[in-house]
């Protein structure tokens, strides 16, 4: 589909600069799903295709969530009185009894929810094949049974069917089977993702599990898989305030295994030391910051300005609907700003322009997909949001980009486009599976709770 967007307040977030790339009145041309031209003022003579006159609304890159769990869309409001491990028990104790079809519809629902809220690309941690085990101080036994391979592949299918762009993050479940069985299982999951349309399935990755694995060589297994299959890795790491010395000691496992580098991401990365930050940054590793999730679970505040100062690349994630409840990227950005300013007592420690970049191009960079998404630039996919600052009216736009971050939100989001195609309007999905996803979600998870004898409230 060819599309010409006119009369837009363009926020382009270009690569290679800290400038947000704001154009007060601009245009953008889309052909075959990609941006082919953009500029200020009136466009050159119009070619064939649809014209979208946004009449002064913002047009900005679709948000990129560099840390997400889309299967959790039906598990909001659980574990509210708990920190990480208790919350995991309340949530993943439910999915431990879900079927492959249950998890498909949950993932589809979660992906459509992200799209409706302006998130067009997600790094998606799938619920692993090894069912959840309760943790004590971040350790687990690793003896839970394995589910069928379809439990993973149907989650990837749910992302594809929703029309969200995604990196598929796969647990290695390195306590189940021999090493070669583990690698073979992982290879099959990666092959399933790589056989999908590469315009949507942007890559495969490892869900790093060293933090809670009982295997002393868990990092070596993951690094071998990174090299053998050409995938990245993102580990939930140094997240919870419990058993901090134990968690910190496991950083050495990743470092000694040779994991530190551009293909290694640390999710959360809160309970750090200056030495850990310096070594991770020097090695080229990056981090994904989830401020809304970190606050909801009382995990703490990551030292993001200090990490950036050390040269570490940082992206932002919405984590999951079960621990942010509303997958709202504007809320996530504002929480990030206020947490850092409250911690440092310095307003310059996190400015709106920076946090916007972290939740768009910065996230795409750490995921390895910045050549395709994350900004409005010629050659990239035309994934964008239309945000009207007059509905409701946020007042004069003294500094438009700052008003976009600080004063706008889901209430102003009117349209979401992926590849120049409308995927949501007024919060309502255009996907033909949306109604069924909602009906299935409301039916399947309460049935799981009933089988477990749990009251959903």
C-alpha positions in Angstrom: 0.0 0.0 0.0 1.3 3.5 -0.9 0.6 6.3 1.5 1.4 10.0 1.7 1.2 11.6 5.2 0.8 15.4 5.2 0.5 18.2 7.7 2.3 16.3 10.4 4.4 17.3 13.4 7.1 14.8 12.5 9.4 13.4 15.2 11.8 11.3 13.3 14.4 10.2 16.0 17.3 9.9 13.4 20.3 7.7 14.0 23.7 9.2 14.9 22.5 12.3 16.8 20.8 13.2 20.1 18.5 15.6 18.2 14.9 14.2 18.1 14.5 15.3 14.5 11.5 17.5 14.9 9.8 19.0 11.9 6.9 21.4 12.7 5.0 20.8 9.5 6.1 17.9 7.4 5.2 15.0 5.1 6.2 11.4 4.7 5.8 9.1 1.7 5.4 5.3 2.1 5.7 2.7 -0.7 5.5 -1.1 -0.3 5.6 -0.7 3.5 8.8 1.4 3.7 9.5 5.1 4.0 10.8 6.4 0.7 10.9 10.1 1.4 10.1 12.7 4.0 10.6 16.4 4.5 9.4 19.8 5.7 6.5 21.8 4.2 4.5 20.5 1.3 5.5 17.2 -0.5 6.5 17.1 -4.1 3.8 16.3 -6.6 1.6 13.5 -5.2 2.0 10.0 -6.6 -0.8 7.4 -6.6 -2.0 6.2 -3.3 -3.8 7.2 -0.2 -3.3 10.6 1.4 -3.5 10.9 5.2 -3.9 14.5 6.3 -3.2 14.4 10.1 -3.9 18.1 10.4 -1.2 19.0 12.8 -1.1 15.8 14.9 2.3 14.3 15.8 3.6 11.5 13.7 6.4 9.6 15.5 8.1 6.2 15.3 6.1 3.3 16.7 7.5 2.4 20.1 10.0 -0.5 20.5 9.8 -2.6 23.7 13.2 -4.3 24.2 11.9 -6.6 27.0 8.4 -8.0 26.8 6.4 -11.1 27.8 3.3 -11.0 25.5 1.8 -14.2 26.8 0.9 -12.5 30.1 -1.9 -10.3 28.8 -4.6 -12.2 30.7 -2.7 -12.2 34.1 -3.0 -8.5 35.1 -3.5 -7.6 38.7 -1.9 -10.8 40.2 0.7 -10.8 42.9 0.2 -7.2 43.8 1.5 -7.6 47.3 4.7 -9.5 46.2 8.1 -8.8 44.9 9.5 -10.7 41.9 9.4 -14.3 43.0 6.1 -14.3 44.8 4.6 -12.5 41.8 6.1 -15.1 39.5 4.5 -17.8 41.6 1.0 -16.2 41.2 1.4 -15.6 37.5 3.5 -18.4 36.1 1.8 -20.9 38.5 -1.2 -20.3 36.2 0.6 -20.7 32.9 2.2 -23.9 34.1 -1.1 -25.5 33.5 -2.0 -23.8 30.2 -2.0 -25.6 26.9 -0.3 -24.6 23.7 -3.6 -23.2 22.3 -4.2 -21.3 25.6 -0.8 -19.7 25.3 -1.3 -18.9 21.6 -4.4 -16.8 22.2 -2.8 -15.2 25.3 0.2 -14.1 23.1 -2.0 -12.9 20.3 -4.1 -10.9 22.7 -0.9 -9.4 24.3 0.6 -8.5 20.9 -2.7 -6.8 19.8 -2.7 -4.9 23.1 0.8 -3.7 22.4 -0.1 -2.6 18.9 -3.2 -0.7 20.1 -1.0 1.2 22.5 1.5 2.2 19.9 4.2 -0.5 20.4 5.0 -1.9 16.9 8.1 -4.0 17.7 8.8 -6.2 20.7 11.5 -8.4 22.0 9.3 -11.2 23.2 10.3 -13.6 26.0 8.2 -16.7 25.4 7.0 -18.8 28.4 9.6 -21.6 28.4 9.0 -25.2 27.7 10.1 -26.1 31.2 7.1 -25.3 33.4 7.5 -22.8 36.3 9.1 -23.8 39.6 8.9 -21.7 42.7 12.2 -19.9 43.5 13.9 -19.5 46.8 16.4 -16.6 46.8 16.4 -16.8 43.0 17.3 -20.5 42.8 15.3 -23.3 41.3 15.7 -27.1 41.1 15.4 -27.5 37.4 13.4 -30.6 37.6 10.0 -29.4 36.3 8.6 -31.4 33.3 9.0 -30.2 29.7 6.0 -29.2 27.6 5.5 -30.1 24.0 7.5 -28.0 21.4 4.3 -26.5 20.2 4.0 -24.6 23.5 6.8 -22.4 22.2 6.0 -22.3 18.5 2.4 -21.3 19.1 3.7 -18.2 20.9 5.7 -17.2 17.9 2.7 -17.9 15.7 0.6 -15.6 17.9 3.0 -12.7 17.4 3.0 -13.2 13.6 -0.7 -13.5 13.4 -1.1 -10.3 15.4 1.1 -8.4 12.9 3.6 -7.1 15.4 7.3 -7.1 14.6 9.2 -9.2 17.1 12.4 -10.9 18.1 11.5 -14.3 19.4 13.3 -15.0 22.7 13.5 -18.7 23.6 14.5 -20.4 26.8 17.1 -23.1 26.6 15.7 -25.1 29.5 19.3 -26.3 30.2 18.4 -28.7 33.0 16.2 -30.9 30.8 18.1 -33.5 28.8 21.7 -33.9 27.6 23.5 -30.9 26.2 23.0 -32.1 22.6 19.3 -32.6 23.3 19.1 -29.1 24.7 20.8 -27.7 21.6 18.6 -29.7 19.2 15.5 -28.5 21.0 16.7 -24.9 20.8 17.7 -25.3 17.1 14.2 -26.5 16.2 12.6 -23.5 17.9 14.9 -21.1 16.1 14.2 -22.8 12.8 10.5 -22.3 13.3 11.0 -18.6 13.8 13.4 -18.2 10.9 10.9 -19.8 8.6 8.4 -17.0 9.2 8.0 -13.8 7.2 11.2 -11.9 8.0 9.4 -8.6 7.8 7.7 -9.5 11.1 9.9 -12.2 12.7 13.0 -10.0 12.9 15.2 -12.5 14.7 15.7 -15.2 17.3 17.4 -14.8 20.7 18.1 -16.7 23.9 16.1 -16.1 27.1 19.1 -16.1 29.4 18.4 -18.2 32.5 21.7 -18.1 34.4 20.2 -16.0 37.1 18.1 -18.9 38.4 19.7 -22.0 36.8 21.2 -24.6 39.2 23.8 -25.5 36.5 27.3 -24.0 37.2 28.0 -24.1 33.5 24.7 -22.5 32.4 26.5 -19.4 30.9 28.8 -21.7 28.8 25.8 -23.5 27.4 24.2 -20.2 26.4 27.4 -18.8 24.8 27.8 -22.0 22.8 24.3 -21.6 21.5 24.9 -17.9 20.7 27.9 -18.9 18.5 26.5 -22.1 17.1 23.1 -20.6 16.0 24.0 -16.9 15.5 21.6 -15.6 18.0 21.6 -12.8 20.6 20.9 -13.3 24.4 19.0 -11.3 26.9 19.1 -12.4 30.5 16.9 -11.3 33.4 19.7 -10.2 35.6 20.3 -8.5 39.0 16.6 -7.7 39.1 15.2 -8.6 42.5 16.4 -7.1 45.9 16.6 -10.6 47.4 19.8 -12.5 47.7 21.9 -9.8 46.0 25.3 -11.3 46.7 24.3 -14.6 45.1 23.0 -12.7 42.1 26.1 -10.6 41.7 28.3 -13.6 41.9 26.7 -15.0 38.8 27.9 -12.0 36.7 31.3 -13.7 36.8 29.8 -16.7 35.1 28.7 -14.7 32.0 32.0 -12.7 31.9 34.2 -15.8 32.2 32.1 -17.6 29.5 32.9 -14.8 27.1 29.3 -13.6 26.8 30.0 -9.9 27.2 29.6 -8.2 23.8 27.1 -6.5 21.5 24.9 -9.7 21.3 24.5 -9.7 25.1 21.7 -7.8 26.8 21.0 -7.6 30.5 17.3 -7.0 31.4 16.7 -4.9 34.5 20.3 -4.8 35.8 19.4 -3.1 39.0 21.4 -4.7 41.8 24.7 -3.8 40.2 28.1 -2.5 41.5 30.3 0.1 39.8 32.7 -2.7 38.8 29.9 -4.8 37.2 28.7 -1.8 35.2 32.2 -0.9 34.1 33.0 -4.4 33.0 29.7 -4.9 31.2 30.1 -1.6 29.4 33.7 -2.2 28.4 32.7 -5.6 27.0 30.1 -4.0 24.8 27.0 -5.5 26.5 23.8 -3.5 26.7 20.8 -3.3 29.0 17.0 -3.1 28.8 15.4 -0.8 31.3 11.8 -1.5 32.6 11.0 1.4 35.0 7.2 0.7 35.3 7.8 -3.0 36.0 10.7 -2.3 38.4 8.5 0.1 40.4 5.5 -2.2 40.4 7.5 -5.1 41.8 9.6 -3.0 44.2 12.8 -4.1 42.5 14.6 -0.8 42.7 15.9 1.8 40.2 18.6 1.0 37.7 21.5 3.4 37.4 20.7 4.2 33.8 22.5 7.6 33.5 25.6 6.1 34.9 25.5 3.2 32.5 25.0 5.6 29.6 27.9 7.7 30.8 30.1 4.5 30.7 29.1 4.0 27.1 26.6 1.2 27.6 23.7 1.1 25.1 20.3 1.2 26.8 16.8 0.4 25.5 13.4 0.4 27.3 10.9 -2.3 27.7 7.3 -2.5 28.9 8.0 -5.9 30.4 4.6 -7.6 30.5 1.0 -6.7 31.1 1.0 -8.7 34.3 3.5 -6.4 36.0 2.7 -3.1 34.3 -1.0 -3.8 34.0 -1.4 -1.1 31.3 1.1 -1.5 28.5 1.5 2.2 28.1 4.8 3.5 26.7 4.1 7.1 27.7 3.6 6.0 31.3 6.8 3.9 31.1 8.8 6.9 29.8 7.4 9.3 32.5 8.1 6.8 35.3 11.6 6.5 34.0 12.1 10.2 34.1 10.7 10.8 37.6 12.5 7.8 39.1 15.9 9.0 37.8 15.3 12.6 38.8 14.1 11.6 42.2 17.1 9.4 42.7 19.8 11.8 41.4 18.0 15.1 42.4 19.1 16.3 39.0 16.6 17.1 36.3 19.3 16.7 33.6 19.8 13.0 34.6 16.8 12.0 32.4 15.4 14.4 29.8 12.3 13.7 27.7 14.3 13.6 24.4 16.6 11.0 25.8 13.8 8.7 27.2 12.0 8.9 23.8 15.1 7.8 22.0 15.6 4.9 24.5 12.0 3.6 23.9 12.3 3.8 20.1 15.7 3.7 18.3 17.7 2.8 21.5 15.6 -0.3 22.0 16.0 -1.2 18.3 19.7 -0.8 18.6 20.2 -3.2 21.5 18.0 -5.7 19.8 20.0 -5.6 16.6 17.1 -4.4 14.4 17.8 -0.6 14.1 18.4 -1.0 10.4 14.7 -1.8 10.0 12.7 -0.1 12.8 13.0 2.5 15.6 12.9 5.8 13.7 11.3 7.5 10.7 14.1 7.3 8.1 14.2 6.5 4.5 14.5 2.8 3.9 13.0 1.7 7.2 9.6 0.1 7.8 6.8 2.7 8.0 5.8 1.9 11.6 4.4 5.0 13.2 1.8 6.5 15.6 -0.5 9.4 15.1 -1.0 11.4 18.3 -3.3 14.4 18.4 -2.3 16.9 21.2 -5.8 18.6 20.8 -7.9 15.5 21.6 -7.8 16.1 24.5 -6.1 19.4 24.4 -2.8 19.6 26.1 -2.4 23.4 25.6 0.3 25.3 23.8 3.2 23.3 22.6 6.0 25.4 23.9 8.5 22.5 23.3 6.6 20.0 21.1 8.8 16.9 21.6 8.8 17.4 25.4 5.0 17.9 25.3 4.8 14.7 23.3 6.6 12.7 26.0 5.3 14.5 29.1 1.7 15.6 28.3 0.5 13.2 25.6 -0.5 9.6 26.1 -2.9 6.8 25.1 -5.7 9.3 25.4 -4.2 11.2 22.4 -3.3 8.2 20.4 -5.6 8.1 17.4 -3.9 5.7 14.9 -1.2 3.1 14.7 0.5 1.9 11.5 2.8 -1.0 10.7 4.4 -0.9 7.3 2.0 1.9 6.3 -1.0 -0.3 7.1 -3.5 0.8 9.8 -3.5 -1.7 12.6 -5.4 0.2 15.3 -7.7 3.2 15.3 -9.0 4.8 18.5 -7.6 1.8 20.5 -9.6 -0.7 18.4 -7.7 -3.3 16.5 -8.2 -3.8 12.7 -7.0 -7.4 13.1 -9.8 -9.9 12.2 -8.7 -12.2 15.0 -9.0 -9.5 17.7 -12.6 -10.4 18.9 -11.8 -14.1 19.0 -8.6 -13.5 20.9 -10.5 -11.5 23.6 -13.2 -14.2 23.9 -10.7 -17.0 24.1 -8.6 -15.2 26.7 -11.7 -14.6 28.9 -12.6 -18.3 28.6 -9.3 -20.2 28.9 -7.5 -18.7 31.8 -10.4 -18.7 34.2 -10.8 -22.4 33.3 -7.2 -23.0 34.3 -7.8 -21.2 37.6 -10.8 -23.2 38.2 -8.9 -26.5 37.6 -6.3 -25.3 40.1 -9.0 -24.3 42.7 -7.9 -20.6 42.5 -10.3 -17.8 42.8 -9.4 -15.2 40.0 -9.9 -12.4 42.5 
